[in-house]
Structure formats: structure tokens, C-alpha cells
Amino acid sequence: QQRLGQQLSHYALSTEYFLRTLFLPESRTKLPAVKLKCSRLIALAVLAAEEELASMIGDEKREKRAREETSSHDEKVAELSKAILLGSQLCEQVENIVKFVVTEDISGSSDSSSVGAQLSAQCIKYSTVAQGFLMWAKTRASNSEFASSVAYQYTAPGILSLARIISIRHPLLRESVMDIAILFVKHSNSELSYQKLNAIKEQALRLLLIVASKGLVIEVFNIVASQLSSFDSGLIRYFVSGALSIMRPPYSLSLVRSFGQLLLNKSCIDALNAVYFESNKKQALAKLVACFKETVLEERSNFSRSANHDRSVTLALASAYSF
């Protein structure tokens, strides 16, 4: 079994296929025996990958803890397999309920807890379950019928809240969280009031800012820039205000280029020059542009090849935001 796990751990697509078989509605198997086999194969692959990683990086503390653990390899496989199965079943239950509430407090979680509490606990404890949930959530959010359904206004906040928890607990899943958040920004629902739909979109933008603050700031700015046509002026101002509140100098040249190109988009220029963008935030933006200019000047003195282009970006920013 350990050898099988080692072989599977080298083929990520196989593990992803098994997760899809358990979590995604269009791929989900109904056969209990197949579900059990899939969850067990995933568990074998995950544990083998963890053991290989520990040996590669020479994690002495982890190896010592592994030697001291009383549970056998088979028991670990059984535990993880059970968690994966439960996670897939909970996602299936969420599809059939109107609302679910997540929680970060898993101390009192049990079989009698709500679906949201149980799913939260499994996603927090097991990154594999969290990955399965995010695959399910992305498929759910990509479905136009879900976005226009009656349950959307009740289910969407729960999905985004659990994605936020996962982004904090499992760093390697942050890019998947980012992809899900941008999908919610793009949603439309004629049955919802502007206020309710906008509240969900603002929650998605806060999630993007959390992911940015955890190390994926360039990736977040790039994906927002690529999807800016889905943002109205209010959302642009909301996102930029949030970005200004979490950004602190010194700024890298990569950040200057990424955020600078976003700010130079005509939609951004129009939204941020409007009277609805508060004066204190305009001042903060102007100060940020000045810091960007200093960053470029420093890099220029270091003979950066792209210094002329970067300088033109900062000049354009200064012209666009000369409040």
C-alpha cells in the first residue's frame, strides 16, 4: 500500500481525478464501494507525499514526531480516508440546503453539529478535504444556474467565508481561493436587490485582499486587472480603498508594475477621480503614487533595463491622479 501511495503521489492528475469523482456533482459516483476506494487511494497518495517531503527537507522534528506517534500507517490512511468521504458527503448536503453557516471554532464539532460546522472542521483539519471543497465551490460558482438561484444569497456568503478560513489555514490553496473569489465578483442575479448582490461581491473582494495580504498581492492585482470589465465604479473604489489600507512601503518594482497597470485602466481612472472617492483616500493614493516614483528612481539608478517604461508608468499615474 505504501508503494502504491508513493506511485500515486507522483501523478497529481490521478489524485485530482479521484477528488473530482468524490466532490464534483457531474463526476460524483453513487457507488459506495467506488467512493471508499477513491478516498483510500487519495489518502495513500497524500500520506506518501507528506512522508517524501519530510525526508527531502530533513524535517527532524517532524520525523521525531512521526516515530513517537502510536498510530500505524494503516490507521492514518483510514482516518484520512474517512475524513475525505465525510467532506464529500457534506458538500453534497450543502447542495440541498438553503443556507449553511461556517465557523473557525472546531473544538465542539461533532456528528450532531450543523453541516456548516462539520464541513468547517474537516476543511480546517485536512488540507485534502479543503482542496476538494474548493474544487466543488469553483464548479458551483461557475454554474450560471446557481448564480441566479433563490438559494444564492444564502449559500454564497457561506462558501466565501469557508474559502477565507481555508486561505488562512492552508497557504498552498490560496490561488484556488483567489480564482473562486473572482467568480463571485462576476456574478449577476436579476432576482436580488443591488444591495444584497453588492454585499456578496464586496465579501469576495475582501477575500481577494486577504489572499493578497498573505503573499499573493501581484497575482491578485493581475487577476483583478484582467477582469476589470466585471467591476462597476463602486466595486473599483471598494477594492482600491482596501488595497490602500493594507499596503505599506517599501514597494517592490513588481508591485509598482502590477498595481500601476491596474490603476491606469480607464475604468479605474474614472472611478477614482469621481467625487464618490473620499478625499482622504485620494490623498493616500497620491502618496502611494509618489512612493512608486521613488521606487522606480531607485531601480533606475541600479541600471534596470526597463527603467524607461517604469518611469513612463509613474508619470502617467501622477498625471491621472493629480488630485
Secondary structure by P-SEA (a helix, b strand, c coil): caaaaaaaaacaaaaaaaaaaccccccccccaaaaaaaaaaaaaaaaaaaaaaaaaacaaaaaaaaaaccccaaaaaaaaaaaaaaaaaaaaaaacccccccccccccccccccaaaaaaaaaaacaaaaaaaaaaaaaaaaccccccccaaaaaaaaaaaaaaaaaaacccaaaaaaaaaaaaaacccccccaaaaaaaaaaaaaaaaaaaaacaaaaaaaaaaaacccccaaaaaaaaaaaaacccccccaaaaaaaaaaaacaaaaaaaacccccaaaaaaaaaaaaaaaaaaaaaaaacccaaaaaaaaaaaaaaaccc
